[in-house]
Amino acid sequence: MNRRDALKYMGALCAGSVLASTGITALASCSQNPRTKRLIFFFSATGNSLYVSRQLGEEKATLLSISQEIHNENPVYEAEEIGFVCPVYCFLPPAIVQDFIARSTFKADYFFAVGTFGAHSTVFPEFFNNFAKEHGVQMNYISCIQMVDTYLPYFDADREKADPKNQLIPEKIAAVLAAINKHENYILPVTQQDRMIYEGYFRSSGRDRQRPTITRSEKIVFATDACIGCGVCTSVCPHGCWKVVDGHSVPQGECENCLACVHNCPQKAISIIPTPPEPEEPNRNARYRNPNVSLADLIKANSQL
Ligand SMILES: Cc1cc2nc3c(=O)[nH]c(=O)nc-3n(C[C@H](O)[C@H](O)[C@H](O)COP(=O)(O)O)c2cc1C
């Protein structure tokens, strides 16, 4: 077996064994439990939000992946406390998170949400608060935690990993945890500068203001010749966009632009097609996954296979 075949075999083994052993249906099973203490719904492409969910969950919480729960045909959830943790995408909650909230019913005494972001969260808390209210959820607490920025067209992931901002993550998580344990009522305020950044971005990008990152996967990503057809992209994509055809990965379908495929490809064989006015990614060798989260964890959370 040559090196390429060995890597391909290992990739397939990793994806296959994760699916066989984790039992994705187990993730969806606790919606029947009427008085779970703390229920946390998370969406995560590169692990930041999954890591924060785990830290906020402590020992007592049940964590459910939104990528799996979005298929629940009876999405009624009840717990003492219900939380949502997700990345900030173009200053908003990802479309899959919005869709999940819109189609589900939640009953709890206390609701909280945390957005993980890299540079600017701007209007995220206000948008989340209003969106939840429109769908029958009265939020008690919303905050944001700054972490590595995974949006590769603007950020070199290697520089992000080395950024001193990361040293503050543990204390920021601890502060959020203390607040939700005390059932604090707090919505992170949006400043005038936040509004200017937000307005400026949407004016120049021309993106949809409700679902800015939804696009066709084949328009934004492709597998290079370095692809060995291992299939990791097919199992880590929360929208099930990838297929391996004749030993090479091919994207097709509605995509969140989450870049899970790009960051988690073991060969760094997935590239981003620049969408003007966005620049080409500054460092196509720099990829990221939260150091506390494994590829198997993300496959378990996101796989649509
Ligand atoms: C499509 C996309 C859009 C993003 N938009 C923003 C943004 O508007 N503001 C920001 O500060 N970070 C933004 N980010 C960075 C992520 O919010 C951040 O890295 C997050 O912690 C990733 O979470 P995850 O590892 O759980 O997927 C964006 C990332 C992606 C992939």
The ligand as an SDF file (V2000), in Angstrom:
LIG
                    3D

 31 33  0  0  0  0  0  0  0  0999 V2000
  -19.0210   31.9820    7.1690 C   0  0  0  0  0  0  0  0  0  0  0  0
  -18.3930   32.5750    8.3910 C   0  0  0  0  0  0  0  0  0  0  0  0
  -18.7670   33.8410    8.7980 C   0  0  0  0  0  0  0  0  0  0  0  0
  -18.1970   34.4090    9.9410 C   0  0  0  0  0  0  0  0  0  0  0  0
  -18.5990   35.6680   10.3200 N   0  0  0  0  0  0  0  0  0  0  0  0
  -18.0540   36.2260   11.4190 C   0  0  0  0  0  0  0  0  0  0  0  0
  -18.4780   37.5290   11.8570 C   0  0  0  0  0  0  0  0  0  0  0  0
  -19.3620   38.1550   11.2970 O   0  0  0  0  0  0  0  0  0  0  0  0
  -17.8520   38.0700   12.9150 N   0  0  0  0  0  0  0  0  0  0  0  0
  -16.8550   37.4100   13.6070 C   0  0  0  0  0  0  0  0  0  0  0  0
  -16.3050   37.9720   14.5340 O   0  0  0  0  0  0  0  0  0  0  0  0
  -16.4840   36.1520   13.2640 N   0  0  0  0  0  0  0  0  0  0  0  0
  -17.0700   35.5520   12.1860 C   0  0  0  0  0  0  0  0  0  0  0  0
  -16.7070   34.2710   11.8320 N   0  0  0  0  0  0  0  0  0  0  0  0
  -15.7950   33.4980   12.7280 C   0  0  0  0  0  0  0  0  0  0  0  0
  -16.5660   32.5170   13.6200 C   0  0  0  0  0  0  0  0  0  0  0  0
  -17.7280   33.1060   14.1530 O   0  0  0  0  0  0  0  0  0  0  0  0
  -15.7190   32.0150   14.7840 C   0  0  0  0  0  0  0  0  0  0  0  0
  -14.4660   31.6240   14.3780 O   0  0  0  0  0  0  0  0  0  0  0  0
  -16.4350   30.9000   15.5470 C   0  0  0  0  0  0  0  0  0  0  0  0
  -15.8740   30.7810   16.8340 O   0  0  0  0  0  0  0  0  0  0  0  0
  -16.3660   29.5540   14.8660 C   0  0  0  0  0  0  0  0  0  0  0  0
  -17.1190   28.6430   15.6200 O   0  0  0  0  0  0  0  0  0  0  0  0
  -17.0610   27.0560   15.4420 P   0  0  0  0  0  0  0  0  0  0  0  0
  -15.6070   26.6580   15.6320 O   0  0  0  0  0  0  0  0  0  0  0  0
  -17.9240   26.5310   16.5190 O   0  0  0  0  0  0  0  0  0  0  0  0
  -17.5520   26.7200   14.0750 O   0  0  0  0  0  0  0  0  0  0  0  0
  -17.2400   33.6830   10.6940 C   0  0  0  0  0  0  0  0  0  0  0  0
  -16.8800   32.3940   10.2780 C   0  0  0  0  0  0  0  0  0  0  0  0
  -17.4370   31.8340    9.1420 C   0  0  0  0  0  0  0  0  0  0  0  0
  -17.0370   30.4450    8.7260 C   0  0  0  0  0  0  0  0  0  0  0  0
  1  2  1  0
  2  3  1  0
  2 30  2  0
  3  4  2  0
  4  5  1  0
  4 28  1  0
  5  6  2  0
  6  7  1  0
  6 13  1  0
  7  8  2  0
  7  9  1  0
  9 10  1  0
 10 11  2  0
 10 12  1  0
 12 13  2  0
 13 14  1  0
 14 15  1  0
 14 28  1  0
 15 16  1  0
 16 17  1  0
 16 18  1  0
 18 19  1  0
 18 20  1  0
 20 21  1  0
 20 22  1  0
 22 23  1  0
 23 24  1  0
 24 25  2  0
 24 26  1  0
 24 27  1  0
 28 29  2  0
 29 30  1  0
 30 31  1  0
M  END
$$$$
